[in-house]
Amino acid sequence: MPYEPPPELAGLSLGEVAELVAARKLPPVDQWSPPEQGDSEMRIAANGRWFHQDGEIRRPAMVRAFASLLLCDEAGQHWLVTPTQKLSIEVEDAAFIAIDVKREAGKLAFRLNSDDLVIAGPEHPISAEGDPDTPALYLTVRHGTRARLNRSTYSQLVEIAIDQNDGLAVTSDNARFPLIPA
């Protein structure tokens, strides 16, 4: 069965985004304790491109499948986890890139480069890192992984903050997120 990405974020209501998020059945990687551990020989570049042994993985369905198996531990090490193996994966910055955002009904929905949809809030906070002159914004995705907002999505979020008239901060799902690092 061929992979069909979800429709563009702008064409979805927040209810439709929530339904798509709920319908995506992700593996319970945080519940698995595989007996084997090793190196995947994979890397996620800072621009979100995936590589295996220095060859780019170009099939979106493969990237999406691998992305569903990602976990980041407390030490910041990323892993591809299956029931039988836990393989390290090098991540240069963040495992995902947030490529679009939509505001509706007091919530912010993000689309990731893996076609995942994430609604920011207490379970998926937005954090500002770096310094005030060159901040980097991140969205918590799942199992310790994060998405860095690309330039366009960052700009969209700043416009939303200006519209919300709450300083340089945004609110989503009753949680407030400053866009300038502390």
Rosetta silent file (secondary structure, phi, psi, omega in degrees, C-alpha in Angstrom):
SEQUENCE: MPYEPPPELAGLSLGEVAELVAARKLPPVDQWSPPEQGDSEMRIAANGRWFHQDGEIRRPAMVRAFASLLLCDEAGQHWLVTPTQKLSIEVEDAAFIAIDVKREAGKLAFRLNSDDLVIAGPEHPISAEGDPDTPALYLTVRHGTRARLNRSTYSQLVEIAIDQNDGLAVTSDNARFPLIPA
SCORE:     score description
SCORE:     0.000 S_00000001
   1 L     0.000  123.343 -177.642    0.000    0.000    0.000 S_00000001
   2 L   -68.808  150.872  178.786    1.612    3.319   -1.054 S_00000001
   3 L   -76.876  131.924  176.134    2.250    5.994    1.543 S_00000001
   4 L  -120.360  114.107  179.473   -0.105    8.970    1.426 S_00000001
   5 L   -67.133  156.258  177.054    0.962   12.034    3.402 S_00000001
   6 L   -66.006  159.913  178.905   -1.708   13.944    5.302 S_00000001
   7 L   -61.667  166.562  178.218   -3.246   16.982    3.581 S_00000001
   8 L   -58.072  142.967 -176.859   -1.633   20.410    3.921 S_00000001
   9 H   -58.972  -39.249 -177.879   -1.947   21.844    7.415 S_00000001
  10 H   -61.789  -27.319 -178.679   -3.669   25.019    6.200 S_00000001
  11 H   -89.282    1.600 -177.981   -6.541   22.956    4.802 S_00000001
  12 L  -106.806  142.298  171.051   -7.199   21.077    8.050 S_00000001
  13 L   -80.975  165.112  178.493   -9.314   22.155   10.989 S_00000001
  14 H   -62.078  -36.348  176.547   -7.917   21.653   14.466 S_00000001
  15 H   -62.030  -40.840  177.986  -10.426   18.819   14.958 S_00000001
  16 H   -67.139  -37.929  176.589   -9.133   17.098   11.815 S_00000001
  17 H   -61.804  -47.083 -179.878   -5.539   17.523   13.022 S_00000001
  18 H   -60.386  -39.877  178.046   -6.478   15.966   16.379 S_00000001
  19 H   -64.519  -42.496  178.571   -8.172   13.034   14.598 S_00000001
  20 H   -64.740  -39.091  177.644   -5.083   12.426   12.423 S_00000001
  21 H   -63.311  -46.207 -178.624   -2.825   12.549   15.496 S_00000001
  22 H   -67.029  -32.202 -177.135   -5.055   10.086   17.364 S_00000001
  23 H   -75.210  -21.917 -178.669   -5.325    7.760   14.357 S_00000001
  24 L   -74.923  113.772  179.199   -1.558    7.393   13.988 S_00000001
  25 L   -90.691  109.075 -178.901   -0.622    4.220   15.797 S_00000001
  26 L   -99.533  146.411  177.952    2.990    4.547   16.912 S_00000001
  27 L   -63.729  145.590  179.768    5.086    1.681   18.267 S_00000001
  28 L   -81.374   62.392 -173.485    5.523    1.717   22.073 S_00000001
  29 H   -58.709  -29.848 -179.522    9.299    2.190   21.846 S_00000001
  30 H   -73.434  -10.670  179.976    9.488    3.511   25.406 S_00000001
  31 H  -101.780   -7.539 -178.165    8.105    0.176   26.679 S_00000001
  32 L   -89.549  142.298  174.744   10.544   -2.085   24.835 S_00000001
  33 L  -126.482   76.641 -175.396   13.754   -3.420   26.425 S_00000001
  34 L   -66.839  144.889 -178.599   15.574   -5.047   23.506 S_00000001
  35 L   -74.251  -26.914 -177.452   18.397   -7.478   24.310 S_00000001
  36 E  -100.948  141.300  176.132   20.742   -6.256   21.530 S_00000001
  37 E  -133.217  140.411 -178.819   22.380   -2.844   21.374 S_00000001
  38 E  -164.949 -159.818 -179.117   24.506   -1.418   18.576 S_00000001
  39 E  -114.750  130.961 -179.545   25.040    1.373   16.070 S_00000001
  40 E   -77.824  -15.200 -173.100   22.596    2.012   13.240 S_00000001
  41 E    59.522   30.181  179.055   25.258    3.797   11.149 S_00000001
  42 E  -115.157  156.702 -179.448   22.571    6.414   10.564 S_00000001
  43 E  -144.934  139.063  171.137   22.646   10.186   10.955 S_00000001
  44 E  -108.463  114.828 -178.798   20.022   12.908   10.931 S_00000001
  45 L   -70.865  162.104 -179.831   21.601   16.106    9.627 S_00000001
  46 L   -59.585  -25.197  179.287   20.756   19.514   11.111 S_00000001
  47 L   -87.527    5.927  176.190   18.632   20.217    8.013 S_00000001
  48 L    90.447   -2.090  179.399   16.457   17.140    8.716 S_00000001
  49 L   -80.006  142.903 -178.133   17.891   14.880    5.990 S_00000001
  50 E  -102.642  140.649 -179.766   18.509   11.251    6.945 S_00000001
  51 E  -132.466  146.047  170.576   21.646    9.303    5.992 S_00000001
  52 E  -127.354  121.537 -176.932   22.762    5.693    6.274 S_00000001
  53 L    48.208   44.842  177.832   26.498    5.062    5.821 S_00000001
  54 L    69.857    1.420  172.753   26.749    8.534    4.223 S_00000001
  55 E   -97.859  132.872 -177.660   24.102    7.748    1.576 S_00000001
  56 E   -70.649  138.132  172.867   20.930    9.832    1.861 S_00000001
  57 L   -87.403  111.122 -172.114   17.679    8.026    2.585 S_00000001
  58 L  -101.574   -9.399 -178.454   15.388    9.606   -0.004 S_00000001
  59 L   -85.585  113.985 -178.499   12.183    7.613    0.404 S_00000001
  60 H   -55.764  -35.556 -179.701    9.762    9.588    2.631 S_00000001
  61 H   -66.243  -35.173  177.356    7.991    6.395    3.727 S_00000001
  62 H   -68.980  -43.763  178.451   11.282    4.942    5.017 S_00000001
  63 H   -60.473  -44.050  179.679   12.129    8.134    6.896 S_00000001
  64 H   -62.343  -40.920  179.391    8.629    8.149    8.402 S_00000001
  65 H   -64.649  -47.160  178.181    8.982    4.489    9.447 S_00000001
  66 H   -62.912  -40.874 -178.800   12.382    5.083   11.071 S_00000001
  67 H   -60.958  -30.899  179.721   11.112    8.283   12.728 S_00000001
  68 L   -71.620  -11.878 -178.490    8.334    6.305   14.423 S_00000001
  69 L  -104.155    7.681 -175.940   11.028    4.206   16.161 S_00000001
  70 E   -81.241  144.577  175.301   13.007    7.139   17.612 S_00000001
  71 E  -146.876  143.733  175.746   13.651    7.691   21.287 S_00000001
  72 E  -122.159  124.546 -177.474   16.007   10.138   23.023 S_00000001
  73 L   -83.293  178.493 -177.041   17.289    9.209   26.474 S_00000001
  74 L   -62.082  -26.694  179.694   18.066   11.536   29.399 S_00000001
  75 L   -81.544   -4.240 -179.559   21.700   11.833   28.268 S_00000001
  76 L    90.078    5.397  178.204   20.578   13.175   24.870 S_00000001
  77 L   -81.920  130.263  177.261   21.468   10.003   22.943 S_00000001
  78 E   -92.198  145.396 -177.529   18.999    9.130   20.178 S_00000001
  79 E  -136.559  145.339  165.684   18.067    5.525   19.514 S_00000001
  80 E   -97.405  121.159 -172.968   16.152    3.523   16.926 S_00000001
  81 E  -119.098  129.484  171.421   14.264    0.981   19.028 S_00000001
  82 L  -125.256  172.395  178.527   12.596   -2.269   17.963 S_00000001
  83 L   -60.957  -22.030 -176.222   11.521   -5.174   20.164 S_00000001
  84 L  -111.837  -16.169 -176.560   14.850   -6.920   19.436 S_00000001
  85 E  -141.120  148.301  172.341   17.389   -4.098   18.914 S_00000001
  86 E  -127.781  108.235 -173.389   18.318   -0.671   20.259 S_00000001
  87 E  -114.227  129.464  178.826   20.583    1.092   17.758 S_00000001
  88 E   -67.337  149.554  176.190   22.241    4.460   18.311 S_00000001
  89 E  -138.276  132.914  179.640   21.625    7.163   15.724 S_00000001
  90 E   -79.657  129.665  177.586   23.593   10.392   15.398 S_00000001
  91 E  -124.138  115.737 -175.508   21.422   13.514   15.483 S_00000001
  92 L   -68.184  -36.672 -179.765   23.234   16.751   14.652 S_00000001
  93 L  -137.298  -77.179  178.826   20.594   19.087   16.130 S_00000001
  94 L  -130.008  153.806 -177.619   17.014   17.822   16.432 S_00000001
  95 L   -69.630  -25.604 -176.482   15.429   14.621   15.160 S_00000001
  96 E  -131.443  164.157  172.573   12.693   16.532   13.307 S_00000001
  97 E  -121.805  127.841  173.877   12.118   19.865   11.591 S_00000001
  98 E   -82.252  118.859 -172.427    8.834   21.747   12.129 S_00000001
  99 E  -108.670   -5.855  178.617    7.929   22.959    8.635 S_00000001
 100 E  -161.934  154.541  176.859    4.511   24.578    9.169 S_00000001
 101 E  -142.331  148.267  176.849    2.260   25.886   11.944 S_00000001
 102 E  -138.710  136.177  177.124   -1.413   26.750   12.161 S_00000001
 103 E  -106.720  131.665  176.666   -3.261   28.546   14.956 S_00000001
 104 E  -158.636  135.905  174.229   -6.889   27.728   15.651 S_00000001
 105 L    51.466   41.464  176.700   -9.104   27.788   18.733 S_00000001
 106 L    75.435   14.969  179.314   -6.253   28.675   21.094 S_00000001
 107 E  -130.800  152.550  177.284   -3.993   25.866   19.905 S_00000001
 108 E  -113.691  121.106  177.910   -0.953   25.653   17.661 S_00000001
 109 E  -106.494  132.762 -179.338   -0.674   22.665   15.328 S_00000001
 110 E  -115.160  144.153  171.038    2.694   21.888   13.731 S_00000001
 111 E  -107.533  133.543 -179.392    3.562   19.744   10.728 S_00000001
 112 E  -100.398  164.864  178.523    6.956   18.049   10.832 S_00000001
 113 L   -64.969  -12.960  176.084    9.241   17.036    7.977 S_00000001
 114 L   -92.846    6.239 -175.961    8.209   13.429    8.744 S_00000001
 115 L    71.164    8.538  171.976    4.541   14.389    8.092 S_00000001
 116 L   -69.064  150.602  173.888    3.795   13.997   11.803 S_00000001
 117 E  -116.577  133.568 -177.262    1.313   16.473   13.245 S_00000001
 118 E  -134.721  132.563  175.711    1.862   17.783   16.784 S_00000001
 119 E  -100.124  118.911 -179.052   -0.311   20.133   18.839 S_00000001
 120 L   -66.128  145.461  178.793    1.807   22.295   21.164 S_00000001
 121 E   170.794 -162.992 -178.132    0.813   22.346   24.817 S_00000001
 122 L   -56.973  -35.345  179.315    1.842   21.001   28.218 S_00000001
 123 L   -83.743  -19.898 -179.277    2.762   17.589   26.746 S_00000001
 124 E  -132.664   70.374 -176.108    4.441   19.124   23.690 S_00000001
 125 L   -72.685  158.077  173.170    6.074   22.357   24.905 S_00000001
 126 E  -102.146  133.787  178.294    7.891   24.903   22.776 S_00000001
 127 E  -126.823  146.596  177.562   11.300   25.973   24.089 S_00000001
 128 E  -108.222  127.450 -179.457   13.593   28.822   23.110 S_00000001
 129 E  -127.377  175.561 -177.581   17.346   28.180   23.215 S_00000001
 130 E    89.559 -142.097  177.535   20.474   30.005   22.157 S_00000001
 131 E  -127.406  166.717 -176.547   20.678   33.708   22.926 S_00000001
 132 L   -56.670  -28.741 -179.912   18.232   36.591   22.347 S_00000001
 133 L   -78.192  -32.089 -179.690   20.048   37.648   19.151 S_00000001
 134 E  -136.151   68.921 -179.587   20.046   34.174   17.579 S_00000001
 135 E   -74.470  156.389  172.850   17.347   32.078   19.241 S_00000001
 136 E  -126.037  130.827 -179.416   16.442   28.557   18.163 S_00000001
 137 E  -105.332  137.742 -178.973   12.926   27.274   18.798 S_00000001
 138 E  -129.329  147.976  175.514   12.161   23.623   19.497 S_00000001
 139 E  -118.234  127.139  175.540    8.948   21.642   19.895 S_00000001
 140 E   -70.848  130.875 -175.319    8.923   18.507   22.042 S_00000001
 141 L  -101.491  -74.416  179.547    7.597   15.668   19.884 S_00000001
 142 L  -166.542  153.527  176.465    7.606   12.298   21.695 S_00000001
 143 L    49.286   40.311  177.703    9.868    9.980   23.692 S_00000001
 144 L    82.310   -4.334 -179.356   12.333   12.804   24.372 S_00000001
 145 L   -84.171  158.243 -179.072   12.696   13.807   20.708 S_00000001
 146 E  -135.817  161.945  173.817   12.327   17.366   19.476 S_00000001
 147 E  -119.446  133.671  173.237   11.702   19.309   16.287 S_00000001
 148 E   -90.086  136.091  178.247   13.547   22.502   15.454 S_00000001
 149 E   -74.662  129.281  175.996   11.381   25.137   13.815 S_00000001
 150 L   -73.065  173.045 -174.374   12.636   26.053   10.357 S_00000001
 151 H   -58.134  -44.563 -178.917   12.971   29.714    9.420 S_00000001
 152 H   -63.559  -44.880 -179.063    9.526   29.978    7.811 S_00000001
 153 H   -67.963  -38.141  175.413    7.757   28.307   10.750 S_00000001
 154 H   -58.398  -47.041  179.893    9.743   30.459   13.189 S_00000001
 155 H   -62.380  -41.941  177.378    8.564   33.572   11.297 S_00000001
 156 H   -59.322  -42.495 -177.986    4.967   32.333   11.339 S_00000001
 157 H   -67.243  -37.494  176.305    5.193   31.807   15.099 S_00000001
 158 H   -63.506  -41.620  177.075    6.587   35.317   15.652 S_00000001
 159 H   -61.702  -40.751  177.295    3.641   36.725   13.660 S_00000001
 160 H   -62.681  -42.372  178.709    1.261   34.700   15.843 S_00000001
 161 H   -61.398  -42.746  178.653    2.983   36.079   18.968 S_00000001
 162 H   -63.425  -42.752  178.234    2.591   39.633   17.674 S_00000001
 163 H   -63.777  -35.739 -179.141   -1.110   38.980   16.922 S_00000001
 164 H   -74.919  -14.257  176.898   -1.641   37.521   20.422 S_00000001
 165 L    53.070   46.933 -179.170   -0.148   40.744   21.862 S_00000001
 166 L  -125.603   43.747 -174.506    1.544   38.873   24.733 S_00000001
 167 L    68.271 -158.641  176.105    5.101   40.067   24.236 S_00000001
 168 L   -91.865   70.900  178.212    7.226   37.648   22.282 S_00000001
 169 E  -147.338  155.906  175.463    5.368   34.591   23.556 S_00000001
 170 E  -125.341  156.654  176.831    2.655   32.287   22.237 S_00000001
 171 E  -120.763  137.142  176.665   -0.073   30.354   23.992 S_00000001
 172 E  -147.831  128.949  178.458   -1.286   26.917   22.954 S_00000001
 173 L    53.604   44.298  177.438   -3.601   24.566   24.820 S_00000001
 174 L    65.546   19.248  175.783   -3.530   26.918   27.855 S_00000001
 175 E  -119.775  138.144 -178.512    0.282   26.883   28.087 S_00000001
 176 E  -102.725  135.107 -177.163    2.450   29.969   27.475 S_00000001
 177 E  -129.690  112.538  175.898    5.770   29.696   25.650 S_00000001
 178 E   -67.536  144.102 -179.738    8.292   32.561   25.425 S_00000001
 179 L   -99.310    0.429  177.823   10.030   32.825   22.054 S_00000001
 180 L  -113.491  132.116  178.940   13.147   34.516   23.470 S_00000001
 181 L   -60.809  146.342  179.916   15.669   32.438   25.462 S_00000001
 182 L   -75.392    0.000    0.000   15.881   33.259   29.175 S_00000001
